[in-house]
Each structure stands twice: as structure tokens, then as C-alpha cells.
Amino acid sequence: MDDDTLAPFVDALASALIMMVLVSIFFLVQTATSITAAAKLTTISDKEVDEQKPLFTPIIYRDVVEYQLDNNRFRYIVNFKLDDVHKDIIKDRLKDAKEIKVTINSNDSQKKSVVNIIAFINAMKLGEKVKVNSEILPSESVLSSLSWTVVK
């Protein structure tokens, strides 16, 4: 057999091999993604939740997982959107402040943490004269937390 006869067979075998590699990579990525999602769900489901509230799933990244307003803190997964009730409570606590310190403990990137600090400050609608200090601390937990302290 000459090269002209074998060329179509070689092309078909190469194409089949490439397809097998692509399908394998797809399944590897899907497995890695589902393992990460399952780990987040396990971490969140381990904490005690009222039976009346639905369990949090990794799909809901913008919900605050836990409010600890007595400690001036709340916990979330990737980012958060404060509901109106809790936003008003926090605003009332910050209304007379001249200086506050916002701290984020997170294993997310620095950029995500900065965006979350800006979102918190924007949601609180602080006056122009309020001085805001921020601090981003690394954490090993899947859950991130944002806390605030009234300095003056």
C-alpha cells in the first residue's frame, strides 16, 4: 500500500484520537467542578440551620449564609447582597460613626474582597466625612466573613 491509500485512514485515526482526548478532558473538568461544588455544599450544610429555612446550595452565591449582628459580622460564600431589613439594622449602627474599620476574612482573591468591601460601603451609603479603613485577611474556610468596627 502506498501513502495515498493510507492517508485517509491515518486522518480518521488522528481525528478519533483527538475526539477521545477532548471527551476525556470534558469529563475530568466536570468531575473537578462537581467535587468543588459538593465540598462547598458539605461545608455549608454542616452548620446548624433552622428547619424552617431552606438549606443553602452552592448555586446561591449571593445570599448571606449567616448574620451575626451582635458581633457586627456576617458570612457569605463568594459575594453578597444584603436584604433590606439587615441593611437598615447595620445602617442604624453606623449612622453616628466618624470612622469605621471593615475587615474581610476570605480565601477568595484580593480583587473579590476589594469588590465586596466597596459593595458593603456603597450599600451603607456612608457620608463623605466618614473615614473607612479596610483590612483583608486570608482564611482557610470556604465561607468568607465581613465584619465592621466603629472606631469613633
C-alpha positions in Angstrom: 0.0 0.0 0.0 1.2 3.4 -0.8 0.9 6.7 1.1 -2.1 7.9 -0.9 -4.1 4.9 0.1 -3.2 5.1 3.8 -3.6 8.8 4.2 -7.4 8.8 4.8 -7.1 6.1 7.4 -4.4 8.0 9.3 -6.5 11.1 9.2 -9.5 9.2 10.6 -7.5 7.6 13.3 -6.0 11.0 14.3 -9.4 12.6 14.4 -10.8 9.8 16.5 -7.9 10.1 19.0 -8.4 13.9 19.3 -12.1 13.3 20.0 -11.3 10.8 22.7 -8.9 13.2 24.3 -11.4 16.1 24.2 -14.2 13.9 25.7 -11.8 12.8 28.5 -10.8 16.3 29.3 -14.5 17.3 29.4 -15.3 14.6 31.9 -12.3 15.5 34.1 -13.3 19.1 34.2 -16.9 18.2 35.1 -15.7 15.9 37.9 -13.5 18.6 39.3 -16.3 21.2 39.2 -18.8 18.9 40.9 -16.3 17.9 43.6 -15.7 21.6 44.4 -19.5 22.3 44.5 -20.1 19.2 46.7 -17.3 20.4 49.1 -18.9 23.8 49.4 -22.4 22.3 50.0 -21.0 19.9 52.7 -19.3 22.8 54.5 -22.4 24.9 54.5 -24.8 22.0 55.3 -22.6 21.1 58.4 -23.6 24.3 60.2 -26.9 24.2 62.1 -29.8 25.7 60.2 -33.4 26.3 61.3 -35.7 23.6 59.9 -38.0 26.3 58.6 -35.2 27.8 56.4 -34.2 26.0 53.2 -30.6 24.7 53.1 -28.2 26.8 51.1 -26.8 25.3 47.9 -23.6 26.3 46.1 -25.7 27.7 43.3 -26.8 30.6 45.6 -23.6 32.6 45.9 -25.2 36.0 46.6 -27.2 35.0 49.7 -25.7 35.8 53.1 -25.3 32.5 54.8 -25.2 33.7 58.4 -25.9 37.1 60.1 -24.1 37.7 63.4 -25.2 41.2 64.0 -24.4 41.1 67.7 -20.7 40.6 66.7 -21.0 43.1 63.8 -20.4 40.3 61.3 -22.0 38.3 58.5 -20.8 35.3 56.5 -21.2 34.6 52.8 -19.7 32.4 50.0 -18.4 34.4 47.1 -20.2 37.7 47.3 -23.3 39.0 49.0 -26.4 41.1 48.6 -27.8 42.4 51.9 -31.6 42.2 52.3 -33.4 45.5 53.2 -34.1 44.5 56.9 -30.5 43.7 57.7 -29.2 46.6 55.7 -31.3 49.0 57.7 -30.1 47.5 61.0 -26.5 47.8 60.0 -27.0 51.4 58.8 -28.6 52.4 62.1 -25.5 51.1 63.9 -23.2 53.1 61.6 -25.1 56.3 61.3 -23.2 58.2 64.0 -19.8 56.8 63.2 -17.0 59.1 62.1 -14.6 56.3 61.4 -15.2 52.6 60.8 -12.9 49.6 60.1 -14.1 46.9 57.7 -12.4 43.5 57.8 -12.9 40.6 55.4 -11.6 37.1 56.1 -11.7 35.2 52.9 -9.9 32.6 50.8 -11.0 34.4 47.6 -8.8 36.6 45.6 -7.8 40.1 46.8 -9.9 41.6 43.9 -13.1 39.9 45.0 -12.5 41.0 48.6 -12.0 44.6 47.5 -15.2 44.5 45.4 -17.1 43.1 48.5 -15.7 45.9 50.7 -16.8 48.5 48.1 -20.2 46.9 47.8 -20.7 47.0 51.6 -19.6 50.7 51.8 -21.9 51.5 48.9 -24.9 49.7 50.5 -24.4 51.5 53.7 -24.5 54.9 52.0 -22.0 56.4 54.4 -21.5 60.2 54.5 -18.5 61.8 52.8 -16.9 62.6 56.2 -16.8 59.0 57.4 -13.3 57.6 57.3 -13.2 53.9 56.3 -10.3 51.7 57.0 -10.2 48.2 55.4 -8.3 45.0 56.0 -8.3 41.8 54.1 -7.1 38.7 55.9 -6.6 35.3 54.4 -8.7 32.4 55.6 -8.9 28.6 55.1 -12.7 28.5 55.2 -14.9 28.2 52.2 -17.2 30.8 53.9 -15.9 34.4 53.9 -16.9 36.9 56.5 -17.2 40.6 56.7 -17.0 42.4 60.0 -17.0 46.1 60.9 -16.0 48.1 63.9 -16.9 51.6 64.8 -13.6 53.3 65.7 -15.0 56.8 66.6 
